[in-house]
Amino acid sequence: MYDAVIVGAGPTGLACGIELKRRGLSAVLIDKGCVVNSLYHYPTNMVFFTTPELLEIGDIPMTALNEKPVRAEALKYYRRVAEHYKLDIRQYQHVEKITGDDGNFATHSMDRHGCAQRYDSRKVILAMGYYDVPNLLNVPGEDLPKVIHYYKEAHPYFNHDVLVVGAKNSAAIAALELWWNGARVTLVHRGEGIHNNVKYWIKPNIENRIKNGEIPAYFQSTVEEIRPDSVRLKTPAGEQWLKNDFVFSMTGYRPDTTFLSEHGIHFDAGSGKPFTNPDTLESDRHGMYLAGVLVAGMHTNEIFIENGRFHGKTIADAVAAALKPTS
């Protein structure tokens, strides 16, 4: 019987594990991928927008070669933190369901060998993030293998016709790297231009490529259909057919609300945020806590590693208080 099961071994999940351990509580972390799985799936050459100290957890300093850390440095850092605190992390286990009640939960998972696992705990902390559920275009052909929701690197798309959907950071970075590496890139976005929140060293670059005609862009436009060798766009100038080999649908991601709803988590109809106690982050299912971006619901731009990492202390304090013996 663990004091807590933590679903998710990203930076926020790790922070929860550290803070529980500091309070003498036992915890096991379960992740369907590797440690900081979402960060691993970021673009290979990604540069973080933030500075190293804002990614730190567990009072372990993070160092970077330059002012802003890159993906490889972040992966190394979080591996070091997990090792330093000797966190009990079960990687490549998919949590299928959580049964029981406050004080006596059972978390059921399936490991990579197809073997069922069960973890009993007094409390459950959900820190699953949102990167695993992409926002879909919901158009014919979106299920074709050529449609990609996660940009990794540009080399495989050299000398191909590539459409990038979106105009925020991930779309702008993908479009630029693909173009730099010899892909014929077109960008389409339903808005009027590149989003204002795009990183300051990326935004003028992508806008100049568009202005010079090097990356054609269709704004106030949408993808209507995807075929094996083409795409159909709806634009202010009318319907457009483009020759196409690959589509990068960089339209963002969202929390797995289906899983949350199935486990007794309810949401505010207006904001889409799950109901939680702001002082403890306990959900309306007693004994189950939400950490990280899950707290923001569909407003995923409100919580990042920089502020989500503090949820560990809030939840650990609440769990320790709840489990404190009464006499």
C-alpha positions as a LaTeX table, in Angstrom:
\begin{tabular}{lrrr}
\hline
Residue & $x$ (\AA) & $y$ (\AA) & $z$ (\AA) \\
\hline
Met1 & 0.00 & 0.00 & 0.00 \\
Tyr2 & 1.60 & 3.23 & $-1.21$ \\
Asp3 & 0.69 & 6.57 & 0.24 \\
Ala4 & 0.18 & 7.82 & $-3.31$ \\
Val5 & 0.23 & 6.67 & $-6.91$ \\
Ile6 & 1.31 & 9.39 & $-9.34$ \\
Val7 & 0.09 & 8.96 & $-12.91$ \\
Gly8 & 2.63 & 10.71 & $-15.12$ \\
Ala9 & 6.41 & 11.08 & $-14.79$ \\
Gly10 & 6.84 & 14.47 & $-16.42$ \\
Pro11 & 8.42 & 17.42 & $-14.58$ \\
Thr12 & 5.25 & 17.98 & $-12.52$ \\
Gly13 & 4.89 & 14.29 & $-11.65$ \\
Leu14 & 8.55 & 14.16 & $-10.64$ \\
Ala15 & 8.06 & 17.25 & $-8.46$ \\
Cys16 & 5.11 & 15.56 & $-6.74$ \\
Gly17 & 7.21 & 12.44 & $-6.10$ \\
Ile18 & 10.06 & 14.49 & $-4.66$ \\
Glu19 & 7.84 & 16.50 & $-2.32$ \\
Leu20 & 6.05 & 13.38 & $-1.05$ \\
Lys21 & 9.39 & 11.69 & $-0.38$ \\
Arg22 & 10.61 & 14.74 & 1.53 \\
Arg23 & 7.62 & 14.32 & 3.83 \\
Gly24 & 8.37 & 10.67 & 4.46 \\
Leu25 & 5.54 & 9.42 & 2.25 \\
Ser26 & 5.81 & 6.54 & $-0.21$ \\
Ala27 & 4.91 & 7.01 & $-3.86$ \\
Val28 & 5.19 & 5.21 & $-7.17$ \\
Leu29 & 5.13 & 7.04 & $-10.50$ \\
Ile30 & 3.61 & 5.36 & $-13.56$ \\
Asp31 & 4.08 & 6.62 & $-17.12$ \\
Lys32 & 2.96 & 5.13 & $-20.41$ \\
Gly33 & 6.24 & 6.29 & $-21.95$ \\
Cys34 & 9.68 & 7.19 & $-20.66$ \\
Val35 & 10.60 & 9.70 & $-17.97$ \\
Val36 & 9.48 & 13.18 & $-19.13$ \\
Asn37 & 7.92 & 11.48 & $-22.13$ \\
Ser38 & 6.42 & 14.67 & $-23.58$ \\
Leu39 & 9.77 & 16.46 & $-23.52$ \\
Tyr40 & 11.35 & 13.49 & $-25.26$ \\
His41 & 8.84 & 13.90 & $-28.10$ \\
Tyr42 & 9.58 & 17.60 & $-28.53$ \\
Pro43 & 11.43 & 18.59 & $-31.73$ \\
Thr44 & 15.02 & 17.35 & $-31.65$ \\
Asn45 & 16.53 & 20.85 & $-31.88$ \\
Met46 & 14.02 & 22.62 & $-29.64$ \\
Val47 & 15.15 & 25.62 & $-27.59$ \\
Phe48 & 13.07 & 26.38 & $-24.49$ \\
Phe49 & 11.56 & 29.84 & $-24.21$ \\
Thr50 & 12.45 & 30.02 & $-20.53$ \\
Thr51 & 15.72 & 30.13 & $-18.59$ \\
Pro52 & 17.19 & 27.09 & $-16.77$ \\
Glu53 & 16.27 & 28.08 & $-13.21$ \\
Leu54 & 12.56 & 28.16 & $-14.10$ \\
Leu55 & 12.67 & 24.46 & $-15.06$ \\
Glu56 & 14.30 & 23.35 & $-11.80$ \\
Ile57 & 12.61 & 20.96 & $-9.40$ \\
Gly58 & 13.73 & 19.47 & $-6.09$ \\
Asp59 & 16.26 & 22.27 & $-5.47$ \\
Ile60 & 18.63 & 20.69 & $-8.00$ \\
Pro61 & 20.36 & 23.38 & $-10.12$ \\
Met62 & 20.01 & 23.16 & $-13.88$ \\
Thr63 & 22.83 & 24.33 & $-16.10$ \\
Ala64 & 22.77 & 25.11 & $-19.81$ \\
Leu65 & 25.46 & 25.97 & $-22.32$ \\
Asn66 & 23.57 & 29.07 & $-23.46$ \\
Glu67 & 21.03 & 31.44 & $-21.93$ \\
Lys68 & 18.14 & 29.14 & $-22.79$ \\
Pro69 & 18.30 & 25.35 & $-22.42$ \\
Val70 & 17.72 & 22.94 & $-25.27$ \\
Arg71 & 15.79 & 19.67 & $-25.28$ \\
Ala72 & 18.83 & 17.44 & $-24.73$ \\
Glu73 & 19.90 & 19.46 & $-21.68$ \\
Ala74 & 16.41 & 19.24 & $-20.18$ \\
Leu75 & 16.25 & 15.46 & $-20.68$ \\
Lys76 & 19.63 & 15.04 & $-19.01$ \\
Tyr77 & 18.59 & 17.28 & $-16.12$ \\
Tyr78 & 15.35 & 15.42 & $-15.32$ \\
Arg79 & 17.11 & 12.05 & $-15.54$ \\
Arg80 & 19.63 & 13.33 & $-13.00$ \\
Val81 & 16.87 & 14.58 & $-10.69$ \\
Ala82 & 14.99 & 11.26 & $-10.82$ \\
Glu83 & 18.21 & 9.39 & $-10.07$ \\
His84 & 19.23 & 11.75 & $-7.27$ \\
Tyr85 & 15.96 & 11.28 & $-5.40$ \\
Lys86 & 15.77 & 7.57 & $-6.24$ \\
Leu87 & 12.17 & 7.92 & $-7.34$ \\
Asp88 & 10.23 & 4.70 & $-7.95$ \\
Ile89 & 9.22 & 5.16 & $-11.60$ \\
Arg90 & 7.49 & 2.47 & $-13.66$ \\
Gln91 & 8.04 & 3.39 & $-17.31$ \\
Tyr92 & 6.10 & 2.10 & $-20.32$ \\
Gln93 & 3.01 & 1.20 & $-18.33$ \\
His94 & $-0.37$ & 2.41 & $-19.54$ \\
Val95 & $-2.85$ & 3.17 & $-16.77$ \\
Glu96 & $-6.17$ & 1.69 & $-17.82$ \\
Lys97 & $-8.37$ & 2.45 & $-14.83$ \\
Ile98 & $-8.39$ & 3.50 & $-11.19$ \\
Thr99 & $-10.86$ & 1.84 & $-8.88$ \\
Gly100 & $-11.68$ & 2.17 & $-5.20$ \\
Asp101 & $-12.18$ & 5.20 & $-2.99$ \\
Asp102 & $-10.24$ & 7.68 & $-0.92$ \\
Gly103 & $-7.87$ & 5.78 & 1.34 \\
Asn104 & $-8.06$ & 2.60 & $-0.70$ \\
Phe105 & $-7.45$ & 3.15 & $-4.42$ \\
Ala106 & $-6.27$ & 0.52 & $-6.92$ \\
Thr107 & $-4.50$ & 1.70 & $-10.07$ \\
His108 & $-4.57$ & $-0.88$ & $-12.86$ \\
Ser109 & $-2.00$ & $-0.67$ & $-15.64$ \\
Met110 & $-0.64$ & $-2.75$ & $-18.51$ \\
Asp111 & 3.13 & $-2.95$ & $-18.99$ \\
Arg112 & 4.98 & $-3.18$ & $-22.29$ \\
His113 & 4.99 & $-6.98$ & $-22.10$ \\
Gly114 & 1.20 & $-7.10$ & $-21.93$ \\
Cys115 & 1.18 & $-8.02$ & $-18.24$ \\
Ala116 & $-1.42$ & $-6.47$ & $-15.96$ \\
Gln117 & $-0.13$ & $-4.58$ & $-12.92$ \\
Arg118 & $-1.93$ & $-3.23$ & $-9.85$ \\
Tyr119 & $-0.83$ & $-0.58$ & $-7.37$ \\
Asp120 & $-2.77$ & 0.03 & $-4.14$ \\
Ser121 & $-2.59$ & 3.49 & $-2.59$ \\
Arg122 & $-4.31$ & 5.84 & $-0.19$ \\
Lys123 & $-4.22$ & 8.75 & $-2.60$ \\
Val124 & $-3.90$ & 9.25 & $-6.38$ \\
Ile125 & $-2.26$ & 12.17 & $-8.16$ \\
Leu126 & $-2.98$ & 12.69 & $-11.86$ \\
Ala127 & $-0.12$ & 14.54 & $-13.58$ \\
Met128 & $-0.58$ & 13.26 & $-17.11$ \\
Gly129 & $-0.17$ & 16.51 & $-19.04$ \\
Tyr130 & $-1.95$ & 17.07 & $-22.31$ \\
Tyr131 & 0.54 & 16.31 & $-25.09$ \\
Asp132 & $-0.89$ & 12.86 & $-25.93$ \\
Val133 & $-4.23$ & 14.06 & $-27.33$ \\
Pro134 & $-3.88$ & 16.28 & $-30.45$ \\
Asn135 & $-6.63$ & 18.64 & $-31.53$ \\
Leu136 & $-8.01$ & 17.15 & $-34.72$ \\
Leu137 & $-9.01$ & 18.93 & $-37.92$ \\
Asn138 & $-11.98$ & 16.58 & $-38.33$ \\
Val139 & $-11.74$ & 16.51 & $-42.12$ \\
Pro140 & $-11.79$ & 13.64 & $-44.62$ \\
Gly141 & $-8.38$ & 12.02 & $-44.99$ \\
Glu142 & $-7.03$ & 13.06 & $-41.61$ \\
Asp143 & $-6.43$ & 9.41 & $-40.78$ \\
Leu144 & $-4.00$ & 8.97 & $-43.68$ \\
Pro145 & $-0.42$ & 7.99 & $-42.68$ \\
Lys146 & 0.88 & 11.20 & $-44.28$ \\
Val147 & $-0.81$ & 13.32 & $-41.57$ \\
Ile148 & 1.51 & 13.98 & $-38.62$ \\
His149 & 0.63 & 15.67 & $-35.32$ \\
Tyr150 & 4.11 & 15.71 & $-33.77$ \\
Tyr151 & 7.03 & 17.40 & $-35.51$ \\
Lys152 & 10.39 & 15.84 & $-34.66$ \\
Glu153 & 12.93 & 16.80 & $-37.33$ \\
Ala154 & 13.04 & 17.92 & $-40.94$ \\
His155 & 15.42 & 15.59 & $-42.78$ \\
Pro156 & 12.88 & 12.92 & $-43.89$ \\
Tyr157 & 10.86 & 15.54 & $-45.79$ \\
Phe158 & 13.62 & 16.89 & $-48.02$ \\
Asn159 & 12.36 & 17.55 & $-51.57$ \\
His160 & 8.72 & 16.93 & $-50.64$ \\
Asp161 & 5.61 & 19.11 & $-50.68$ \\
Val162 & 4.66 & 19.72 & $-47.06$ \\
Leu163 & 1.67 & 21.57 & $-45.62$ \\
Val164 & 1.95 & 22.96 & $-42.08$ \\
Val165 & $-1.36$ & 23.72 & $-40.37$ \\
Gly166 & $-1.27$ & 26.33 & $-37.60$ \\
Ala167 & 0.49 & 29.57 & $-36.73$ \\
Lys168 & 1.75 & 29.22 & $-33.16$ \\
Asn169 & 5.22 & 28.20 & $-31.97$ \\
Ser170 & 5.16 & 24.56 & $-33.01$ \\
Ala171 & 3.85 & 25.37 & $-36.49$ \\
Ala172 & 6.28 & 28.24 & $-37.06$ \\
Ile173 & 9.29 & 26.21 & $-35.92$ \\
Ala174 & 8.26 & 23.22 & $-38.03$ \\
Ala175 & 7.70 & 25.35 & $-41.12$ \\
Leu176 & 11.08 & 27.06 & $-40.81$ \\
Glu177 & 13.09 & 23.90 & $-40.13$ \\
Leu178 & 11.37 & 22.05 & $-42.96$ \\
Trp179 & 12.10 & 24.91 & $-45.35$ \\
Trp180 & 15.73 & 25.18 & $-44.18$ \\
Asn181 & 16.15 & 21.47 & $-44.91$ \\
Gly182 & 14.86 & 21.53 & $-48.46$ \\
Ala183 & 11.14 & 20.83 & $-48.16$ \\
Arg184 & 8.65 & 22.83 & $-50.22$ \\
Val185 & 6.56 & 24.26 & $-47.40$ \\
Thr186 & 3.14 & 25.87 & $-47.42$ \\
Leu187 & 1.46 & 27.19 & $-44.26$ \\
Val188 & $-2.29$ & 27.45 & $-43.66$ \\
His189 & $-4.03$ & 29.04 & $-40.69$ \\
Arg190 & $-7.59$ & 30.06 & $-39.91$ \\
Gly191 & $-6.42$ & 33.30 & $-38.26$ \\
Glu192 & $-5.20$ & 36.51 & $-39.83$ \\
Gly193 & $-1.47$ & 35.93 & $-39.33$ \\
Ile194 & 1.31 & 34.40 & $-37.27$ \\
His195 & 0.27 & 34.31 & $-33.60$ \\
Asn196 & 1.57 & 37.14 & $-31.42$ \\
Asn197 & 2.90 & 34.70 & $-28.79$ \\
Val198 & 5.38 & 33.03 & $-31.15$ \\
Lys199 & 8.91 & 33.23 & $-29.71$ \\
Tyr200 & 10.50 & 36.58 & $-30.42$ \\
Trp201 & 13.43 & 35.10 & $-32.37$ \\
Ile202 & 11.09 & 32.93 & $-34.48$ \\
Lys203 & 8.25 & 35.32 & $-35.36$ \\
Pro204 & 10.16 & 37.79 & $-37.61$ \\
Asn205 & 11.93 & 34.90 & $-39.29$ \\
Ile206 & 8.77 & 33.08 & $-40.36$ \\
Glu207 & 7.07 & 36.35 & $-41.31$ \\
Asn208 & 10.00 & 37.31 & $-43.54$ \\
Arg209 & 9.95 & 33.92 & $-45.25$ \\
Ile210 & 6.24 & 34.42 & $-45.95$ \\
Lys211 & 6.73 & 38.02 & $-47.11$ \\
Asn212 & 9.47 & 36.93 & $-49.53$ \\
Gly213 & 7.29 & 34.15 & $-50.94$ \\
Glu214 & 9.69 & 31.46 & $-49.78$ \\
Ile215 & 6.97 & 29.90 & $-47.62$ \\
Pro216 & 3.56 & 30.52 & $-49.20$ \\
Ala217 & 0.89 & 31.11 & $-46.56$ \\
Tyr218 & $-2.90$ & 30.99 & $-46.65$ \\
Phe219 & $-4.44$ & 32.91 & $-43.76$ \\
Gln220 & $-8.13$ & 33.00 & $-42.84$ \\
Ser221 & $-8.12$ & 29.60 & $-44.50$ \\
Thr222 & $-8.87$ & 26.01 & $-43.50$ \\
Val223 & $-8.07$ & 22.49 & $-44.65$ \\
Glu224 & $-11.22$ & 20.88 & $-46.04$ \\
Glu225 & $-9.93$ & 17.55 & $-47.36$ \\
Ile226 & $-6.71$ & 15.54 & $-47.41$ \\
Arg227 & $-5.94$ & 13.09 & $-50.21$ \\
Pro228 & $-2.88$ & 10.87 & $-50.72$ \\
Asp229 & $-1.31$ & 13.29 & $-53.19$ \\
Ser230 & $-3.09$ & 16.61 & $-52.52$ \\
Val231 & $-5.03$ & 18.79 & $-50.08$ \\
Arg232 & $-8.08$ & 21.00 & $-50.58$ \\
Leu233 & $-8.15$ & 24.38 & $-48.87$ \\
Lys234 & $-10.95$ & 26.86 & $-48.30$ \\
Thr235 & $-9.47$ & 30.34 & $-48.69$ \\
Pro236 & $-10.81$ & 33.91 & $-49.03$ \\
Ala237 & $-10.02$ & 33.59 & $-52.75$ \\
Gly238 & $-12.03$ & 30.37 & $-53.05$ \\
Glu239 & $-11.18$ & 26.69 & $-53.13$ \\
Gln240 & $-7.52$ & 25.77 & $-53.65$ \\
Trp241 & $-6.01$ & 22.37 & $-54.43$ \\
Leu242 & $-2.34$ & 21.90 & $-53.52$ \\
Lys243 & 0.03 & 19.12 & $-54.48$ \\
Asn244 & 1.03 & 17.47 & $-51.21$ \\
Asp245 & 3.13 & 14.65 & $-49.76$ \\
Phe246 & 2.86 & 15.31 & $-45.99$ \\
Val247 & 0.64 & 17.33 & $-43.65$ \\
Phe248 & 1.87 & 18.54 & $-40.25$ \\
Ser249 & $-1.25$ & 19.36 & $-38.27$ \\
Met250 & 0.21 & 21.58 & $-35.54$ \\
Thr251 & $-3.10$ & 22.67 & $-34.04$ \\
Gly252 & $-2.32$ & 22.04 & $-30.39$ \\
Tyr253 & $-3.17$ & 19.41 & $-27.83$ \\
Arg254 & $-5.62$ & 18.95 & $-24.98$ \\
Pro255 & $-5.99$ & 16.94 & $-21.77$ \\
Asp256 & $-7.57$ & 13.49 & $-21.88$ \\
Thr257 & $-10.94$ & 14.66 & $-20.58$ \\
Thr258 & $-12.51$ & 11.29 & $-21.38$ \\
Phe259 & $-10.21$ & 9.50 & $-18.92$ \\
Leu260 & $-10.80$ & 12.20 & $-16.31$ \\
Ser261 & $-14.57$ & 12.08 & $-16.70$ \\
Glu262 & $-14.60$ & 8.30 & $-16.45$ \\
His263 & $-12.84$ & 8.64 & $-13.09$ \\
Gly264 & $-15.24$ & 11.05 & $-11.46$ \\
Ile265 & $-13.65$ & 14.36 & $-12.42$ \\
His266 & $-16.17$ & 17.06 & $-13.32$ \\
Phe267 & $-15.63$ & 20.23 & $-15.32$ \\
Asp268 & $-16.86$ & 23.80 & $-15.28$ \\
Ala269 & $-19.04$ & 24.25 & $-18.36$ \\
Gly270 & $-17.81$ & 27.77 & $-19.01$ \\
Ser271 & $-14.05$ & 27.47 & $-18.63$ \\
Gly272 & $-13.62$ & 23.75 & $-19.22$ \\
Lys273 & $-11.49$ & 23.58 & $-16.08$ \\
Pro274 & $-11.91$ & 20.63 & $-13.71$ \\
Phe275 & $-13.27$ & 21.41 & $-10.28$ \\
Thr276 & $-10.44$ & 21.41 & $-7.74$ \\
Asn277 & $-9.87$ & 22.84 & $-4.29$ \\
Pro278 & $-7.47$ & 25.74 & $-5.00$ \\
Asp279 & $-5.72$ & 25.22 & $-1.66$ \\
Thr280 & $-5.03$ & 21.49 & $-2.09$ \\
Leu281 & $-5.68$ & 20.73 & $-5.80$ \\
Glu282 & $-7.93$ & 17.85 & $-4.70$ \\
Ser283 & $-10.61$ & 17.13 & $-7.32$ \\
Asp284 & $-14.25$ & 16.52 & $-6.57$ \\
Arg285 & $-13.40$ & 12.83 & $-6.38$ \\
His286 & $-12.06$ & 12.69 & $-2.84$ \\
Gly287 & $-8.48$ & 11.53 & $-2.53$ \\
Met288 & $-7.68$ & 12.22 & $-6.20$ \\
Tyr289 & $-5.52$ & 15.27 & $-6.95$ \\
Leu290 & $-4.75$ & 17.04 & $-10.24$ \\
Ala291 & $-1.31$ & 18.47 & $-11.00$ \\
Gly292 & 0.22 & 20.46 & $-13.82$ \\
Val293 & $-1.62$ & 21.47 & $-16.95$ \\
Leu294 & $-4.64$ & 19.30 & $-16.11$ \\
Val295 & $-5.69$ & 22.00 & $-13.64$ \\
Ala296 & $-6.09$ & 24.46 & $-16.54$ \\
Gly297 & $-8.54$ & 22.28 & $-18.46$ \\
Met298 & $-8.74$ & 23.39 & $-22.07$ \\
His299 & $-6.73$ & 26.56 & $-21.28$ \\
Thr300 & $-3.45$ & 24.74 & $-21.71$ \\
Asn301 & $-1.49$ & 27.98 & $-22.20$ \\
Glu302 & $-2.02$ & 28.96 & $-18.55$ \\
Ile303 & 0.20 & 26.33 & $-16.92$ \\
Phe304 & 3.70 & 25.30 & $-17.99$ \\
Ile305 & 6.62 & 23.58 & $-16.32$ \\
Glu306 & 7.55 & 26.93 & $-14.78$ \\
Asn307 & 4.42 & 27.14 & $-12.60$ \\
Gly308 & 3.16 & 23.54 & $-12.68$ \\
Arg309 & 6.28 & 22.40 & $-10.83$ \\
Phe310 & 4.99 & 24.14 & $-7.68$ \\
His311 & 1.90 & 21.92 & $-7.61$ \\
Gly312 & 4.06 & 19.18 & $-6.07$ \\
Lys313 & 4.49 & 21.08 & $-2.80$ \\
Thr314 & 0.80 & 22.06 & $-2.63$ \\
Ile315 & $-0.38$ & 18.49 & $-3.13$ \\
Ala316 & 2.26 & 16.92 & $-0.89$ \\
Asp317 & 1.28 & 19.25 & 1.96 \\
Ala318 & $-2.36$ & 18.30 & 1.50 \\
Val319 & $-1.65$ & 14.56 & 1.31 \\
Ala320 & 0.62 & 14.68 & 4.35 \\
Ala321 & $-2.07$ & 16.52 & 6.33 \\
Ala322 & $-4.76$ & 14.07 & 5.25 \\
Leu323 & $-2.67$ & 11.03 & 6.18 \\
Lys324 & $-1.43$ & 12.44 & 9.49 \\
Pro325 & $-2.41$ & 10.07 & 12.29 \\
Thr326 & $-5.02$ & 11.39 & 14.67 \\
Ser327 & $-4.67$ & 10.64 & 18.36 \\
\hline
\end{tabular}
